[in-house]
Amino acid sequence: MRKHLFGVLAAGVALSLVAAGQSAAEPVAQQLSQPEPMLAFLPAEAQVDWAAVQRNRESRKRSRAAARTAGTPLAYTEKETAQGANDTPAKAEHVAGFGTGRGKNPKLTLTGDLAGDPTIPAVAPFAETNDAIPLGSDTGVPARGRALRTNGTIGDGPHGSGGDGTGDHDFYRLSGGANGTVATVETHTPTGDLDTLLAAYSADGQLIAQNDNLAGVTDSRLQIPVPAGTDVFVMVASSGPGGIPADPMKPGTGKRVLTEGPYDLTIATGDGQVDRDFFAVDLKAGDVLGASAAGRATRVMIHDPAGREVFGSSQDASFLYAENSPMPAGGNAVADFVAPKDGRYTVGVENGEGRYDVTVEAYRPGSELNPRPEVLTVFLDFNGARVNTRIYGAEPAGNRDLSPLRKFLPGWGLTDADENAVIDAVIASVRENIEHDLAHKGTNRRFSVRILNSRDHADPWGQPNVSRVVVGGSIAESGIPTVGIAQSIDAGNFGKEETALVLLDVLSLPAGQSRTSLNTYITPATTNKQAFIGRAIGNIVAHEAGHMSGSWHQDQFNAVDSLMDQGGNPKGMFGVGPDGVGGTADDIDVDFQEDVLNPNEGFTGIEDSLNRTAWAYTRGSN
C-alpha cells in the first residue's frame, strides 16, 4: 500500500521518471528499486511502496554486521523505590564512571523496571469462542473506556491441543468511537511456555500490523491507529508458522498447535500514569552516544543539560548505520546523539511495563580513533561514474553507469559553455555549507575536511578517508527513483569511504512537470540562472553529505528551512525566497542548523545538524 508519508504525495500525481533528453513515451528499460526514504531526498511527487520499504529494512537488519569493540560494560541497576522518583531529566539517577575520558568506561548497561499504570481497570477473561474476527470479544476500548487489563489462555478453546489442533487464536475488538485514537496493546507471559504473537486486522480481515518478540523477551507490543467510526481487531496467538491464520474471518484456519499457556493483555489509550526512568551520564563535547532499549521498554530518549529532548525513538533504525559503525543496535528502540559540549545528559526509557535492559555506549568520532589525525575528503564527481547500487539496498542491484553533469545542461536551457559556471556554484555552495560553517562553529577542535572535485583535482576515490558524491545520472540509469540518496546515516562518521548520489533528471525536467525541477523556479526575473542551479544542487549535495556525517531528516514543512529537511518542500531546499523565483535578490542561504526531527519518520526531539556534521570531521584539539 502506498501512503502519504515523509512529505511525498501518494494520490493523484505520478512522477514522470524519464531522463533529460529522453522522450516521455520511451519506456524505462530497467526495473526501478524502491529507495529507503530515510536515506533519500525524494521528489515532491514521489510515491513510496511501503511494502517494499519494509522488506528492504528487514533485509538490512539481517545483513548488517556492526563492528563491536571488546570490553565489559559498567552495570547499573535502577534505584527508584517509588514511582515518580526518577521520571524526569531533573530527577535522573546519576551513573558515575561512564564516559570516554581517562579512567571511564564507555559502555554501560542499565537495568530497571517500568511500573504499570494503576488506573487501568482489570476485567475478567473474555469467553471462548473468539477465534475469528466475527467472533471477536468486545473490549469497549476506546469507545467506552480508556483502557483495560485482562488475561486469557492460548490453548483453552476448541482449536487448541485439546481440540482439533489447528491452533488457538484470541481476537479482541477495538471500536474507534466518534474521535478515534491510537491504542497500545501489550502481552505479558510471567508464567508458562507461551511465546506470543500480536496482530491487528481491519474489520474485513486485512492485516494491518504485527509484532512477534520485543527485544530480549518473547512478549509482544503494538501501537495501532483506531480511526473514528471503525473497528480494529487485535489477535493474540502463538508465535511461529501458523500463528497467522489462513483466514482471520473463519475460526479453525490455523496450521497447527504451537506454544500454549496463559497471558496477560493490556489495551490502553491516552497518557494515563506512565512510568518513565531517567539516568544521567557525563559526556565530553563530540562524544557520540548510542542507546538501545530491550526487554519491556519500547521507547528511549536523550535529553541535553537544559532538559530538551534531542533524540527520541520508538524504533530500531540502526540498519541505516554505516557497516562498520560500533554503535549499539538491535533493540526495541535505538537512539544516537552527538554531544555539542561537555555536560550532564540523560538517557530515559518509557512505554512498557516490567523489566528492561538498556545498552548505552559512547565513542569519540571516527576520525579521532586513529593515532594520527586524519584529513577527510568529500569528492564531488561531475564526470559521471560507475556505482554499484547494492550499497543502497537496490533490487536488482549491480554496477550502473551514470552520465556526467554536462548531459543535463540542455534541460535548463544551458550549453557546455555554462558548465564551469554551474560547477563553480555547486562547489561554492558545498564549501560554504561545510568548510565555512564548520570553521565558524567556535570550538577548541580543528575540523579538517576538504572539498575536492573532478574538474580541478585527480580522482582520489578508493583512497582511505575519501567519500564521494556523484553529481549526475538519472533515475533510468541508476534504477532508483529519487533525487538524492546516501549510503548511510553515520553519527560519528565511522564509515569514511562512502558514496552518495545526486541525480539530475528530475531537477532538469521542464517547468510544471515536477515541483522538484529547478525550471519550476526559473523565470525571466531570474538574474543568474547558473548560480541558482549550482547553489540548489550544492544544497542537495550537502544534504547527502549530512546523512553520511550522521544527521537524520528534519521537518520540511515547518518555518525553518534546513539543509537536512526531507524531500517534499523543494522550494525551501533550493533557497527560493518569498518572490517564488530562484536566482533573485531575496534568495535564502540554507544551512545546517537546529530543527525538529521529521515527525513522520518516527523520531522526536531537536537535532543540531551543524554539530553532527562538525564532529564528523574533527581532527582533534588545537
Secondary structure by P-SEA (a helix, b strand, c coil): cccccccccccccccccccccccccccccbbbbbccccccccccccccaaaaaaaaaaaaaaacccccccccccccccccccccccccccbbbbbcccccccccccbbbbbbbbbccccbbbbcccccccccccccccccccccccccccccccccccccccccccbbbbbbbbbbccbbbbbbbbbbccccccbbbbbbbccccccccccccccccccbbbbbbbcccbbbbbbbbbccccccccccccccccccccbbbbbbbbbbccccbbbbbbbbbbbcccbbbbbbbcccccbbbbbcccccccccccccccccccccccccccccbbbbbbbcccbbbbbbbccccccbbbbbbbbccccccccbbbbbbbbbbccbbbbcccccccccccbbbbbccccccccccccccaaaaaaaaaaaaaaaacaaaaaaccccccbbbbbbcccccccccccccbbbbbccccccccccccccccccccccccccccccccccccccccccccccccccccccccccaaaaaaaaaaaaaaaaaaaaaccccccccccccccccccccccccccccccccccccccccccccccccccccccccccaaaaaaaaacccccc
